[in-house]
Amino acid sequence: MFNNPFLKKDPLLEAVKAAQADGDIRRAAENIVNEEFGVYSRKAVVREELSAYDARLEETYKSLKEGWEG
């Protein structure tokens, strides 16, 4: 907006933006995996399938993060 050379980037603001972006990616991954498993949240997953759910969530999160950044 303004090209003021005396203004510095706020590191706290940058950290908040990065955390928000990471949260958005995590929520998108959760929505995808919930739809695949046919549940509304992790709490509704059958105990025997929790490890598969968590593994799929991490896999989806990593692939979305690569796509988001790349």
C-alpha positions as YAML, in Angstrom:
chain: A
units: angstrom
residues:
- id: 1
  name: MET
  ca: [0.00, 0.00, 0.00]
- id: 2
  name: PHE
  ca: [2.60, 2.54, 1.10]
- id: 3
  name: ASN
  ca: [6.21, 2.30, 0.04]
- id: 4
  name: ASN
  ca: [7.76, 3.75, 3.17]
- id: 5
  name: PRO
  ca: [11.33, 2.48, 3.55]
- id: 6
  name: PHE
  ca: [11.27, 3.27, 7.28]
- id: 7
  name: LEU
  ca: [8.46, 0.85, 8.08]
- id: 8
  name: LYS
  ca: [9.70, -2.56, 9.15]
- id: 9
  name: LYS
  ca: [7.84, -5.81, 8.88]
- id: 10
  name: ASP
  ca: [6.42, -6.85, 12.21]
- id: 11
  name: PRO
  ca: [7.70, -10.37, 12.99]
- id: 12
  name: LEU
  ca: [4.76, -11.03, 15.30]
- id: 13
  name: LEU
  ca: [2.30, -10.17, 12.55]
- id: 14
  name: GLU
  ca: [4.14, -12.44, 10.12]
- id: 15
  name: ALA
  ca: [4.04, -15.29, 12.67]
- id: 16
  name: VAL
  ca: [0.29, -14.81, 13.16]
- id: 17
  name: LYS
  ca: [-0.32, -14.89, 9.40]
- id: 18
  name: ALA
  ca: [1.74, -18.08, 9.09]
- id: 19
  name: ALA
  ca: [-0.18, -19.71, 11.96]
- id: 20
  name: GLN
  ca: [-3.50, -18.74, 10.40]
- id: 21
  name: ALA
  ca: [-2.47, -20.17, 7.04]
- id: 22
  name: ASP
  ca: [-1.34, -23.39, 8.72]
- id: 23
  name: GLY
  ca: [-4.68, -23.61, 10.55]
- id: 24
  name: ASP
  ca: [-6.56, -23.13, 7.30]
- id: 25
  name: ILE
  ca: [-4.59, -25.97, 5.70]
- id: 26
  name: ARG
  ca: [-5.22, -28.22, 8.72]
- id: 27
  name: ARG
  ca: [-8.99, -27.53, 8.65]
- id: 28
  name: ALA
  ca: [-9.14, -28.24, 4.93]
- id: 29
  name: ALA
  ca: [-7.32, -31.54, 5.46]
- id: 30
  name: GLU
  ca: [-9.70, -32.47, 8.29]
- id: 31
  name: ASN
  ca: [-12.71, -31.74, 6.10]
- id: 32
  name: ILE
  ca: [-11.36, -33.93, 3.31]
- id: 33
  name: VAL
  ca: [-10.54, -36.84, 5.63]
- id: 34
  name: ASN
  ca: [-13.85, -36.54, 7.48]
- id: 35
  name: GLU
  ca: [-15.66, -36.83, 4.17]
- id: 36
  name: GLU
  ca: [-13.57, -39.87, 3.19]
- id: 37
  name: PHE
  ca: [-14.35, -41.61, 6.48]
- id: 38
  name: GLY
  ca: [-17.98, -40.49, 6.49]
- id: 39
  name: VAL
  ca: [-17.79, -38.78, 9.88]
- id: 40
  name: TYR
  ca: [-18.25, -35.23, 11.13]
- id: 41
  name: SER
  ca: [-15.18, -35.20, 13.40]
- id: 42
  name: ARG
  ca: [-12.38, -37.37, 14.77]
- id: 43
  name: LYS
  ca: [-14.50, -38.10, 17.84]
- id: 44
  name: ALA
  ca: [-16.95, -40.05, 15.68]
- id: 45
  name: VAL
  ca: [-14.30, -42.39, 14.28]
- id: 46
  name: VAL
  ca: [-14.42, -45.98, 15.52]
- id: 47
  name: ARG
  ca: [-11.55, -46.74, 17.87]
- id: 48
  name: GLU
  ca: [-10.08, -49.41, 15.61]
- id: 49
  name: GLU
  ca: [-9.83, -46.92, 12.74]
- id: 50
  name: LEU
  ca: [-8.22, -44.03, 14.64]
- id: 51
  name: SER
  ca: [-4.67, -44.84, 13.56]
- id: 52
  name: ALA
  ca: [-5.76, -45.05, 9.90]
- id: 53
  name: TYR
  ca: [-7.66, -41.76, 10.30]
- id: 54
  name: ASP
  ca: [-4.65, -40.01, 11.85]
- id: 55
  name: ALA
  ca: [-2.28, -41.35, 9.19]
- id: 56
  name: ARG
  ca: [-4.60, -40.23, 6.39]
- id: 57
  name: LEU
  ca: [-4.98, -36.81, 8.04]
- id: 58
  name: GLU
  ca: [-1.21, -36.28, 8.17]
- id: 59
  name: GLU
  ca: [-0.81, -37.48, 4.59]
- id: 60
  name: THR
  ca: [-3.53, -35.12, 3.38]
- id: 61
  name: TYR
  ca: [-2.16, -32.22, 5.43]
- id: 62
  name: LYS
  ca: [1.34, -32.65, 4.00]
- id: 63
  name: SER
  ca: [0.11, -32.84, 0.42]
- id: 64
  name: LEU
  ca: [-2.11, -29.78, 0.86]
- id: 65
  name: LYS
  ca: [0.72, -27.83, 2.48]
- id: 66
  name: GLU
  ca: [3.06, -28.66, -0.41]
- id: 67
  name: GLY
  ca: [0.41, -27.56, -2.90]
- id: 68
  name: TRP
  ca: [-0.36, -24.41, -0.92]
- id: 69
  name: GLU
  ca: [3.26, -23.29, -0.74]
- id: 70
  name: GLY
  ca: [4.43, -24.59, -4.10]
...
